[in-house]
């Protein structure tokens, strides 16, 4: 979470040259995708530009990092999740997917921080490995179900009875979209409750 201020540090500029080499302008040195991955883990903000055209290619570079990590066997993205994600490309709800996923991941990350804090405060950092693995599996199931719930909201709108569709013909398109967004918010709240139950949502002192 970043607080806006007049002295807020600007993102580090990374330039990508035609030879595919990445150059960190802050350290005046060439870096690799591995270095960029470490910067992400350290919470360092950066943007990547194509050196010649000046095009912002940050998204594609971050995607390359994910592909490289997955190829090493560090699998975070289940096949079923990837299939759901791919199915939304070109879909009429494509524009809503990034915001939905961002909110879901922010919620997931927030609960993970609470869990780590609880471990440090109550167990001195010690926690059974099998329990951690089990919680990771449960959290991933919730993320997968989030995509399924998102898909069901859209299908519900598509498959409504003809009489209901005719009744909605006089309603503005924005109203129908707002209703769909409200349903998505309700489902996000359900997912939040599930995450809280897994990560000890009722914390002491806060």
N, C-alpha and C positions, 0 to 999 in steps of 0.2 A: 504494500500500500504506500503510495507516494503522496506527500503533502506538498501542495503548491506553495512556493515562496519565491521571493525575488532572487534569492541566492541558490535556487535549486540547480543542481548540476545538470549540464546538458548531456545528452547521450554521446557515447564515444562513437566516432566516425570510423567505420571500417570500409576500405575500398577494395573492390575485387577487379583485378586486371584481366586482360585478355588471356594471359597464360594460366588463369584460374587461381592465381595466388591471391591471398587475402592480406591486406596491409592495415595494421592498427596505427592510425594517425596519432593517437595519444602517447604511444610508446615508441613510435617510429621504427616499428619492427614488423616482419612478416609473421603471420599466425596461421593456425590450421583450424579445422572444424572442432577439433578436440579443445583447443584453447577457447574458442567461442562458447563451447558447451560449459566449460569451467566458469566463464564469465557469467553465464546465465545462472548457474548454481550459486554464485557469489552475490547475485542480485545486482550485477552491473548492467546498466542499460546501454544498448548500442544499436546503431542502425547501419545497414550495409548498402553501399551504393556501387553501381557499376561505374568503374572509374572513367570510362570514355564518355558515355551518354549521360551519366549522373542519375540513372534510374534507381529508385529504391527497390532493392531486391531482398530486403530483410526476411520477408515471408518465405521465399524460396530457399534461402540459406538455412533458416531454422528448420524447414522441412527436411533439408539434406542432413542436418544433424540427427533428426529423429530416425531417418532411414538408416544412417550409419550405425546408430546405437542399436536399432532393431536387428541389423545384420550381424551384430556382435553377440546376439543372443540375449540382450537385455530387453526382453519382451514386455512392454507395457500396454500395447494395443492388441486386445483380443481380436481374432479374425471376425467374429460376429459383429463387433463394434465397427471394424473397418468396412464391413459390408453395408451396415446401416449408414455410415458416413458417406460412402460412395453413392449410395442410392439417392442422396439428396442433391447431388450435383445436377444442375439443370432443372431441379424441381421448383415449383412456384414458391415454396417456403425456404429456398436456399438462403435468402438474405437474413432469415431469422435464426438459422442454425448457429452461426458464430457467436451471437449474443447468448443464446441458450447454453452452448457448451462452455463459454467463458464464465457464465454465472455458476454452472455446475462445478467447474474446476475450482473456482474461487471458494465455493462452499466446502468442497473436498479438502482443499489446502488448509482452510481455516480450521477444520476439525482435526486435521493431522497435527497442526501446531498445538491444539489443546491436548491431544493425546500425548505428545512428546513432553509437554510441560507437566502433565499429571505424572508421567513415569519418573521424571527427574525429581519432583517434589515428594512423591510418596514412596518410591522404591530406589532412590539413589541411582537411577539410570538403568537398574537391572529389571529385565522383563523377559519372561519365557519366550524363546524364539518361536515355538510352535503357536503361541497365542498371537504373536505379531503376524505370522504368515496367515493365520486364519482370518484375522481382521483385514489384512490386505485383500484376501480373496473376497470377503464380504463386501468391502468397499468397491471392488471392481465390478461385482455383480450389480451393485446399485448404479454405477455409471452406465453399464450396459442397459439396464432397465430404463434409465433416463431416456436413452435414444428410442427405445421401444415405446415409451409413453408419449414422447414427442411425435412419433410417427402415428400413433393411434389418434391423437387429437386431429391431425389432418385427415385421416381416413374417415373419422366420424363425420366430418363436415362433408366429405365426398359422398358418403353412403346414406345420407339422410333421405327419408321418404320423399316422393315427388310432391306430396301435399305441403310438406314443410318447405321444400325448395320454392314452390309457388308463393307461399306466404312470405318468403324473404325477398321476393323480387322487387318489392317497393322499398326495401331498406337499403341505405347507402352501403357501398362495398366496405367503407371504413368500419361500419358498425359490425359487420360480420367478422372482419379481421380483428377488431377489438375483443369480440367474444372469444375468439380462438386464442388470443394472447392471454386473456384472463384464465382460460382453462389451463394453459401452459403454466401460469404462475401458481395455480392451485396444485398442479402436479409437482412443481418445484418445491413447494412447501411440504408436500408429502415426502419427497426425497430428503429434505433437510431434517425432518423428524426421524427418518430412518438412520441418517448419518449420526445424529445426536445420540440415538440409542446405542450405536456401535462404539462411539468414542467418548462416552461419559459426558453427555451434553450438560448434565447438572453438575457444574464444577463448584468447588468450594472457594469461597472468598470472592467470586466474581459474579 
